[in-house]
């Protein structure tokens, strides 16, 4: 027979929710970042001498980070 301490369960639930909430910026960033495929193409083009797409991706990543800052 398992006996649950409601206070302990509530405390753990609040702890887990706080951890989940603190990482919302990561989920928001992941959805907004350029795709891995776009990054690979940009790197290949950069290697071939055309860094236009790489600059665009870098600018987009910086904007995503600015729009979704890490909590302090």
N, C-alpha and C positions, 0 to 999 in steps of 0.2 A: 504494500500500500504506500502510495506517494502522498505526502502532505506538502502542500504549497503554501508558502508564506506570501500572502498578498502584497505586503509592503516590499518584500524582496523582488517579487515579480514586477511590480510597478516601477521600482527603482531601476531594474535591469532594462525594462521596456523604455524608460525615459533616456537611459544611457545609450541604448542602441539607436533610438530615434535621433538623438543629438548628433551621434556619429554620422548617421545617414544624412541628416540635414547639412552638416558641415561640409559634405562633399558634393553638394548640389552644383557648385561651380564646375566641378569636373565633368559631370553629366552634361551640363549646358555647353561646355567647351567641346566635348567630344562630338556632339551633334552638329556644331557649327564649323569645326575644322575642315579644311580641304581633305578630300579622300586620299587614301594611301596611293591609289592609282595616279591621281593628279600630281602628287608629290614625286612619284617615280618618274613620270613623264617630264616634269619640270627639271629634275636633276639630270636626266639624260640630255635634255635640250641645253641645259647650262653647260654640261660637259662638252657638248658640240659647239659651244660658243654663243648660244642665244639664251641670255639669262632673263628675258622678259617675263616668262611664266614664273620663274623662281622668285623674282621680285614681287610679283602679284601675290603669290602664295605667302611669302614672308610678311607682306603688308596685311593680308587677311588674318594670319595667325596673330599678329600683334593687336589687331582690332578685336579679335575674339577674346584675347587675354584681357584687354582693357575693358571690354564690355562685361566680362565675367571674372572679376578679380577674386583672388584667394581671400578668404576671411582672415582677419588678423587675430 
